[in-house]
């Protein structure tokens, strides 16, 4: 596998997976799953294990359309992670849950950079 067709994702995962925290990517586009009292507890489509780092937002994110105070930057290693959209939520390594406001995959396809909103 060459570096430009997925190899960089493997390298990044090997190097950074030990320092990134375990997290969960929650798929929110499937059918609702109901718990006691008919409360929606999740959605079908399953969850994916991820490696994630939560960072404070920089100036570029603060200038982004729709930015709200308290938004964070989530960096997610891309190896074996499905496409991330604003339909997803992420639980980071500290157990905090964020809705994805915006997600982009870096040019080398090694990691996702997402804007998350606590909620």
N, C-alpha and C positions, 0 to 999 in steps of 0.2 A: 504494500500500500504506500503510495507516494504521499508526501507532505501536503500537497494541494488537493488531494481527494480524500481527506478524512484522517490522514496520518497525524496532522497537528493536533486534532482533537484527542487522539490517543496519547500523544506526548504531554499535552496540558493535563489530561486526566491523571497520568502517572505522576507528574510532578506535584500537582496541587490537591489531589484528592485526600492526601493525608492532613492537609491544613484547613481545607474547607469543611464546614460542618454538614452532617447529614440533614436532609430536609425532605419534603414531600411536595410534588407537583400534583395538584388536584384538578382533574378534568371536570369542567362544569358544563359540558355541552350535551350530556346524555340525559336519560330520564331521571327524574327526582327519586331519591331514596328516602322513604318516610320512617321516622322513629316514633316513639311513644307520643301520643297526643297529636298525631298527624303533622309533626314538625319535620321539615326537610332537613336531613342530616348530611346529605351529600348527593352526588349524582353518579349514575352509572358511567361506565367508560373507564373506570379505574383510576387509581393513583399510581404515580411513578416515584421511585426513590431517586433523589438527586443529591448532588453536592453543591452547596450554596454558601455564598458569603454576602452578608448584609452590610452595606456601606451608607454613610451619610451622602446626601446629594451634593453635587458640585454645581458650579455656576451654569454649565450647559443645561443641566436638568432643570434648574430653577427658572431658566428662561424659556423652557418648553411650554407649549400651549397646554393648558389644563393642570399645570402644577399646583399642588396644594401643600401648604406648610405641613410638615410631618411625613411627606413622601420619602421613600428610601430608594436606593439603588440596590438591586439584587443581581449578583453575578452568579450564573449557574453554569457549571461545566456541561458541555453539550453532548459528550459521549453517551450514546444510548438514551437520549432524552428526545421525546417527540417534539414537534413544532409547538412553540409556546405562543398563545394568543391572549387577548384581553378576556377571553372566556375562562381562563385558568386562575387558580389561586395557588399560593405557595405558603407552606409552613416552613419557617426557617429553623435553624439548629437550636434556637432559644424557645421554640414553641409558639412564636408569634405568627399570626396568619395575615397575609397580605393579598389583596386583589391585584391582578396585573393590569396596569393602566396602559403600558406600552412595552413591547418586547422587540429586540432586534438581535439577530445572530451576527457575530463578527465575521469579517470577510474570510477568515481562515476556518470558519465553522468550528471553532474550539470552545466558545462559550456564548451564552446568551447574556445580554445586558438588558435588564428590565427595570421599569419604574413600578414600585409597589406602593400600595396605599393600605394602611392598617384598617382593618374593618371586620 
